[in-house]
């Protein structure tokens, strides 16, 4: 019983720290988009520096998952939880990478104003952050249905991306001088669209954790 209690405590701490990483990553996304809106190099550099923190979090969580599997005797449900944490951490780490990619775009813009008002990009960022929070809440509650509903919101992200893509293409065609900055904004939109895909993956892993079934919610 003592060994089981110790295992349960370690598993609980693992889940808590994974949530902490999720909050950290969501804040990085928010700061990255803020740095773009304000063309704030210092804020962008802070996001880039923070990527190392996210990497360390991911490595720590992955090592602890492997230790729990190797040193304990987890039950089938426990194995699914540990396996889910391993997968979710990978998606969170990729989200942090994309936040860093956005911050690097800010540095490359070097103060150049965007060719059109930044409306869709902040909206995309808001939506993917909402998806992340919803995905993590669904995971905490073990709510497969909530995870499915969250994943359905990715269609809105895809729609925003397509609309922005078309608008920026028109801008570049009408004003060749805007090609450089418009291309960078397309990259930012792509990174946000990918973050939405990773949030959808979180929903898939929640369903796997609760049911043992792998489902494709990106279809």
Beta strands, then each sheet from edge to edge (+ up, - down):
end
